[in-house]
Amino acid sequence: MIIGIDVGGTNIKSGLMDLDNKLVFDDSRPTGTTQDEIVNNLAEIINELNDKAKSDFGADVLGVGIGVPGVVSKELDHVFKCTNLGWFDVPLREILKEKTSFSVYIDNDANLAALAEHYVGSLQNVDSGILLTLGTGVGGGVIVNNKPFRGGNGLGLEVGHMVIGENFFNCSCGKNGCFETFASATAIVRHFEKMLADNNITVDHEISSKEIFDRAAKGEELPLKAVDRYTTYLAIGINNVINVLDPQVISLGGGVSAAGDFLMDMLTKKVTENLFVKGFPSAKINYASAGNKAGVIGAALLVKEEMTK
């Protein structure tokens, strides 16, 4: 058995995966607030899942994989920066080794979601592919030659902070014009709320990206304008990625992927219109299919990848 853990800003998802890449148990609990509390929660989860592997499945745990929403060392042992958790320069493998005695491998959560898609989802049978996660922000994971690509120092494809234009608000990183300020679920909601304010329209509920896409699909003017702007900038970012990496497939995950054919048709048209070389084979764009447990599955698969090197 292998333990996979996906650390989010709100919840920690975890699970046990067998050697056939099947998730046989999964769980979720609140992340915690302070670094010490979160680390102690991780150690507790690991020890509990180890006990469960033995008692329920009669199996030993071979290792632990952990995904975090931040920058991880190329050695997969050290979290350099994880803004959502307030972590900076945390030797997580060393700390958890002392608390659990297990071998721990750590990676960026988008990298691990891409790894899950490669094994069991939309990037299967693809030796060069990219997963873009379009949620609160924009994350990216890359598969090259059937392996995760992390760059020279472990910072590969922080695509959400690629600057693609000038926006009406700054990114959480401090820059203006980051891809995720145009192409995340948060971004389209923020832009739509600005449009409502500019038109002196008030609403009595919290706007979601799903509502915007649903209303746009029905032909409502302001939602349609918001989606048109959203897909324009999403296409710009995707075309940039195609020009740099030339992947076979680009998969879209995260909350925005629920928009379905309405988004995909509009987006594909704009990407095609702006290809660098018209008529030349280019990346197929589809939706991620590994589901909301992709982070846990990918974290467990990370251990399998590292142990077979």
N, C-alpha and C positions, 0 to 999 in steps of 0.2 A: 504493500500500500504506500501511497505518497500523499502527503498533506499539501493542500493548496490553500492559500489565504490571499484575499483581495481587500486591502485596507482603503476604505473611503473616508471622506470627511465626516460622514454621519454614521455609517455602519461598517463593521468588519464582516465580510462574507468568508466562509471557510468550508472545507469539505475534504473527503477522502476519495481518492481516485485509485482504481485498480490498475494493473499493468496492461489491461486492454483498453486503457484510456476512457473507462466508464466511471462517472461520478456516482459512487454508491451511497454517499451520505453528504448532506450539505446543511449549513446552519448560518445564522446571522445574529449579530448582537451589536449594541451601540459601541462606537469606536472609543469613546472617552475624550478627555480634554487635554490634560497635561501629557508631556512626553513619558513620564514615569508610568502614568496610568495606562496609556496605550501599550507600552512595552509589556507591562505586567499582564494586560489583557491578552496580548499575543502569546506570551509564555503559557498562560492558563489554557488558551485554546489549543495550543500544540500538545500540551500534556493530556488534556481531555480527549483529544482525537487519537492520541497514541493509545490511551486506555481503551477507547471504543474499537479501534482496529483489532486489538488483541481479544477483547471480550466478545464482540459481535461477529468478527470475521476470522478470528484465529490467525491474524497476519501481523508481521512486523512492519513498522514504518521505516522506509528506506531513506527518507529525507523530507525537507520542508521547503516549499517555494512560497515567496511572498511578493505581491505586487503593491507598489505604492505610487501615488500620483505626484511623482517628482523625479529628480535627477539622481541616478544611481551610478556608482563607479563601474568601470568596465569589468572589474573583478567580481561584480555582483555581490558585494559584501557591505558596502558603505553607502548610506543615504547622504548625499551632499546638500540637497535642498528640496524641501517638501513644504511649500508655502501653506497649503491647506491644513497641514498638521502642525505648522509652526516648528518644523524640524530643520536644523542646519548642522551639518557635519556630525552625523550620528553613526557610530560603528555598530550597526544593528546585528550583523552576524555574530560578532564577538559577544555582544550583550546577551543575545538569545542562546548562544552556545553555553554560556555559564548558567542560564536559568533552566535549560531543557536538555542539554547534552546532544542535541541533534545537529546535523549538518544543515545549514540554512543558505538558500540562494535567493537573492533579492533582485528585482528588476522593475523598470517603469511599467505601470499598469497597462498602458496602451500597447507596449511591446508584447506583453503577455496575452492580451486580447487578440492581437494579430497571430500569435503562435497558436492559440486555440482555434481561430478561424482556419489556419493552415492545416491543422490536424483533423478537425471535425466540422468545419463550417464552409464559408463562402470562398476561401482561398485554397481549398483542397486541389491537389494535382496542378498547382501553380508554383513554379520555381521562383517567380519574381512578382510580388504583390504587396499592396499597401492597405492597411486598415486606417480609416479616418473616423475618429469617434467625435460625434457632434452632439455634445450635451451642454453642461454648464460652461465648458470651454471647448477647445478643439485639441484633440490629441492625435498622435500618429504612431503606428507601428509598421515596420518594414520587414518583409521576408525577401532575402536575396540568396539565390542558389540553395533554396530550401532551408535556409537558416535565418534566425533573427539577425538583423543588421543594426548595430548600435553605434557605428561611427568609430573614429579613432580614440575617443575618450569616454564613450558611453552616452553622448549627448545627441545621438543621431535622430533626426526628424522631430525636433521640437517645432513642428510645423505650425502650431497655433500661434507662434510668435514671429512668423514670417510677415513682414510688413507689406501690405498689398494696396494701401490707399490711405486717405486722410478721413478720419471719422469724427463724429461730434462728441466723443468721449474717449478718455484714455483707457488703455488696457490695465489690468491689475498689476502687470509687470512694470508699469510706468511709461511705456512707449505709447505713441499714437499710431493707429493704423494696423495693429496686429490682426492676422487672419481671424482669430477667434472673436474679435470684436465685430466682425461682419458675418461669420459663418456658424456660430454656435446657436443653440436654442435660446440662450440668454440674450444674444445679440438681436435676434429677430423680435423678441418680446420688447426689448428696450427701444428699438427703432419704432415699432408699432405704437408703443405708449407715447413716444414723442410726436408721432403723426396725429394721434388722438388729441394731445394737448395743443398742437398747432392749429387744429381745427375746432378747438373749444368743445370737444366731446368728452363727456365724463362717463365712467362705467362704475358699476356697483359690485364688481367682483375682480378677482385676480386673473389677469390674462395669461394664457399658456400658449406655447408654440403650437400645440395641437389645435387649439381653437382658431388660431390665425390661419393655419393651413386648411382646416375644414371650411372656414368661411370664404377663403380665397377660392377653393374648389367650387363653391356655389356661385362665384362670380361677383362677390362683394368688392366694391371699388378699393377701399383703403387696404383691406387684407391682401388683395391681389397686387397692389403696388408694393406692399411690404415683402411679399414673396418674390416678386420680380427683382427687387433690389437684392434680396438675400441670395437668390440663385445666380445673379450676375457675379457677385463677389465670391460665392462658393466655386463657381466655374473658373474664375481667375486663379484662385488658389490651386484648384485641381490641374489646370493647364500648366501652372508653374511646376507642380510636382511631376507631371508627365514629362516636361522638358528636361528636368534634372535627372530623373530616375528611370523613365521609360518602363513602367511596370506593365505586366500583362493584365492585371486586374486591380481596380481600386474598389474596395468595399466600404460602405458607409454604415457606421453603427451609431449608437446613442439615441436619445429621444427623438431627434428629428427624423430618423429613419421610418418612424411610424406614419409619415406623410404619404408613403406609398407611391403609386404610379404618377399622381399629380406632380409631385416634386421631381421624380426621376425623369419624366418626359421633358419637363421644362429645362432641367439641369443638363441632360444629355444633349439637347439641342444647342444650348449655349456653349458647352464644352466643344462639341463638334465644329461649330462655327469659328472657334478661335484656336483650333489646332495649328501648330507651327507648320506642319507639312500636311496639307489637305490630301485626303485619299490614301495616305500611308497608314499601315496597321497601327492602331492605337489602343490604349487601355480600355478594357470593358469596365463599365461602372455598374455595380450591383449593391444590394443591401447585405449587411452582415447577417449570419444565420445561426451563430453558436448560442445566441440568447444571453440572458442577463447573468448567467453563470460562467461566461467566457473568461472573466478575470480569474476565477478560482481554478477552472480547468487549465488555463494557460500557466498559472503559477505552479501547478502540479507537473505539467509538461516540461517546465523549465528544469525541474530536478531531473527528469528523465533524460533531457537533452544533455545536461552537464555530466551526468553519471555515465553516459555512453561515449564521452569524448575520448 
